[in-house]
Amino acid sequence: MSESLVSANDAGAPLELSLVVPVFNEEESVGPLVERIVEAMAGYASPWELILVDDGSTDATLVNARHYVGRNGLALRIVALQRNFGQTAAMQAGIDAAQGRLIATMDGDLQNDPKDIPSMVSELERRELDLLVGWRKNRQDGLLLRKIPSWCANYLIGRITGVKLHDYGCSLKIYRASIIKQVKLMGEMHRFIPAWVAGVVPSSRIGEMPVTHHARQHGVSKYGISRTFRVILDLLSVMFFMRYKARPGHFFGSLGLGFGAIAALILFYLFVDKFIMGHDIGTRPMLMVGVVFLLSSVQLITTGILAEMIARTYYRDDASPNYIVRQIFDGNEA
């Protein structure tokens, strides 16, 4: 262990960096992961901490990780969740527990390289950014099932959100804690973090930097081709929340007015056809279509009003987390 690391962590100085790593069924990787992080951060002079979030692992991940708690010179905390809540919730749990001025996140499967973290911190400070995203320029993953879907997703996300990045899916990121703690992560939205951050700060304060990416050595990937369909659904949610989170009534109201306009045109045409032209309209399908569009218009507009009421009450006051912590291991437990 480096002398600088020990003194930095023991000096009682304000914590500079919190490194958050969610892990799930990574019993073979968690030990080498901690060792690599310690080695990579040996030359980092400022105080830092490591937070491992065990996302309800069913193997020996938690047991293996606890061997490093209390290790001399390593400020390690393990947040053990009660069950598997998913990567987004685990990442949120780690961010909530983090005490550093800056927060770094990375995967626990040894594919991200912790040696990139010090240089990313320097780059974030040099460019005065609030979020620096890793770009796996030479990604070590399968072409058909991982790279191609990722390229398509990155393109779509950039087009819809306006945040132009090469790699939204890279978990290796550096944040200013004061910014990321303003964002509440839910569902499977971790891959859209730059888009959520763009709702808090200008996109000019979000940047990217090429990072090292390694092939998976242990275990199996938690993702498959089905992730592509989830990304599309999540992307629609992101688009809605980015544009209409504070005014959902505009979204539903716009649709309602559109349906209402079509209904008005149809019913006006039928009115003229019935009372001026003298034609029978009782059996015409267009009458049913007009009535359905009119009812849809009323329903969408009233849904928009209800959505506005919900947005101004429930979401404003809701502070409940989307995870449950079973226990925290920091070396001080009985």
N, C-alpha and C positions, 0 to 999 in steps of 0.2 A: 504494500500500500504506500502510495506517495506521501511524503511529509506535507506537501502543499495541500493535499486533499484532507488529511487529518486535521491540520490546523484551520483550514477554511471551515470545516464543518463543526469544529469544537470552539471556535472563537466567539460564538454568540452574536455574530454580525447578522444583519437582516438577510433573510433567505433570498437569494437571487433567482434560482431556477428550480422548478419542480418538474421532474421527468415522470410522466404518467404512462403506464404500460398495461393495457387490459390483456389478460391471459385466460384462455379456456382450453382445457385438456392439452396442455403443453408440458407434460411432465419431463420429457426428454430435453426440451428447449429452455426451460426456465432457469436452470443452473448456469449453462453456458451464457444465457442472456445476461444475467446479473454480472458474471465475470467480464463479459465484453463491455458492459456499461461502465463498470469500475475502471477497466483499463482505458477506455476512451475518454473518461472524465478525469483521469489522473492529473492532467496538466491544467485543468480548469480551476483557476485560483479562487473564484467566488464561491460562497456557500451554496450547496445544492442538495436536493433530496430526491429519492426514488420512491415512487408509489406504484406498487403492483396491485392491480384490481383483479382478484380471482372471480371470474364470472360464473360461479357455480360449477366448477370443474368436478367431473366424476372420477378422475384418475388421481394420481399422486402429485398433481401440480402444486396444490397448497402446502402439502407436507414438504416437498422439496424446496419451495420458496421460503418456508419458515426457518430453514437451516441458516439463512443469511441474516435473519433479524438479530440485531444487537452486535453484528460484526463490527470490529473496531474500524472507525473511519468511514463507515457507510451509514448514512441516515436513510434507513429503509422503513417504510410502512407498508403493510399489506391490508388492503380493504377487501374482505371476503364477503361477497354478496350471498344472500340467502338461497338463491337459485339462479339459473341461467336466464338473464334478462336481455341478452344481446349486446353486441359491441357498442352500440350507441349509448345505452344506459350505463354500461361499465365505464365508458369514457367520461360520461357526465359525473359519475360517482368519483372518479379520480380527479376531475377538474374541481369539483366541490371540495374535495379534501386537500387540494394543493394550497400551499402557503407562500410559494415563491412569487416574485414580481413578474417573472416570465414562466410560461408553462410549455413544455415540449411533450408531444405525444408520439408514440411509435407502436408498431405491432410487436407481439411477443413471439413470433415464429422465426426470428433470426434473419428474416429477409431484409429488413431495414438495418442500416449500419449505424450504431451509436457514435462512431467516429465523426460523422457528419454534423453532430449537434453543436459542438463549440463553434465551428465555422458558420453554421446557420445562425447562431445567436449573434455573432459578430456582424453578419450580413444584415440581419434584421435591424440592429442598432445603427449600422452605417447608412442604411437606406431609410431610416426612420419609419419603418413599417409597423403595422399592428398585427399582421399575420404573414408568415413566410411559409410557403408550401413546398414540400419536396417534389421534385420531378424525376421519376424513375426513367431517365433517358434511355438507359440500356436495361430494360426490364427483363428479368430472368423468369418468365412464365410462358405457358403454352400459347401458341399463336391463335388457334381457333377458339378455344374456350375462355381465354383470359384477355389476350391483347386486343383482338378485333372488337369484342363487345365493349372493352374499356375505351378504345378509340372512338367508337360511335357515341358512347355515353358522354365522354368529355366534350365532343363536338356539340351534342344537343344541349348539354348543361350550359356551355359557354354561350350558345346562341340565345337561350331562353333567359338566363340570369344576367347576362351582360358582363360576367366576370370571366375574362379570357385566361384560361390556364391550360397547360398541356396535360396535367395529371391531377384530376380531382380525387382519385381514389387512394393516393399515397397517404398513409397514416402518419408519416414523419412530418410534423409541422411544429412551428414555434409561434406562440401567441403572447401577447401582452395579457396578463391575467385580468387586468381591469376591463378588457374588452371581451374576452371569451366568456367571462362570468356574467356578462349581460345577455348571453345567448343560452336558451334552454333547449337542449337536444332531446328529441323524442323519436319514437318509431325506429326507423333505420336511416336516420338523416345524417349520420356521421360523414358520409361521402359528399354531403352538400354543405359542409361547414363553411367554406369560403363564401357561398351564397348567403348563408345566414349572417355571417360577419359583415357582408356588404350591406345588410340592412341596418347596421349599427355605425359603420364608418364608411367613408368614400372608398370605392374600389381601387383608387390610386394608392391606398395604404395597404393593399394586399399584393404580395409578390410571390415569385417562385424561384427555385434554385435547383440545378441538377444535383442529384444525390446518388449514392451507390445502392445497388439492389442485388441481393444474393438469391440464388435458387433455394427453395425450401429443402432443409436437411432432415427434419424429423416430422413425424405426424402426417396428417393429411389436411388439405385445404378445406376451409369451412365454407367455401363458395363454389358454386357451379353455374351452369348456363342459366338456371332459373333466376339467378340474380339479375339478369338483363331485364326480365319482365318486371321485377320489383323496382328496379331503377326507373323504368318508364313511369310506373304508377307514382313513385316518390317524386319524380320530376314534375308531374302534374300538380302534386300537392305543394311543392316548392314554388311553382309559378303562381299558384293561387295565393299562398301566404305572403310572398314578396310583393304582390300587387294589390291584394285586397284584405290583408290581415286586419288593418284598422278600419276598413270600410267594406265588409262583406256584402252589405246591402247594395252596393254599386254593381257587384258581380251578378247577383241574382236579379236585381232590379233591371239591369241592362237586358238580360235574357227575357225577363217578363215583359218589358216594353217591346222588345222585338217580336215576341209571340203575339202580344196584343195588337201590334200594328198589322201583322199578317191576318189576324182574326178580324180586325176592323175592315180591311180591304175585302176579304171574302164575304163578310156579312153585308157590307154596303152593296157589293155587286149583286148579291142575292136579293136584297131589298129592292133594288132598281128592277131586277128581272121579275120579281113577284108583283110589285105594285104599279110599275110603269109599263112593263112589257106584257104583264098578265100571264106569265108562265107559271106552271106548277113547280114548286121547289121542295115539296114535302118528302119526296123519295130520292132526292139528289145527294150523292155522297159528299158533295162540297159543303152542304149544310152541316153535316156531322163533323167534318174537318174543321170548319169555322168555330163550332161550339167547343170542340176539344182544344183548339188553340186559345180560345178565350179563357177557358177554365185553367189551362196551363199558365197563362199569363197571370191570372189572379193568384194562383198557388205560388208561383215563383216570386212575385212581389211580396206576398205575405211571408214567405220563407226568408227573404232578404231582411224584412223588418225584424223577424225573430233572431236572425243571425246577428244583426246589429245589437240587439238587446243582450244576447249572450256574450258578444265580444266586449261589451262595456261593463259586464258584471263578473262572470265566471273567470274568464282568462285574466282579467285585471287582478283579481284577488287570489288566484290559485297559485300556491307556492309549493305544492306537494311534489316530492321527487318521484321519478319514474323507476326507482329501484329500492331495494331493502337491504341494508347492511346487517349481516349476522354478527360480525366481530371484526375488530381492527387489531392487527398485530404490529406493535412497534417496540417490543422489548420491555414494556412496562407492565404488561398484563401479569396477573398472578399465576 
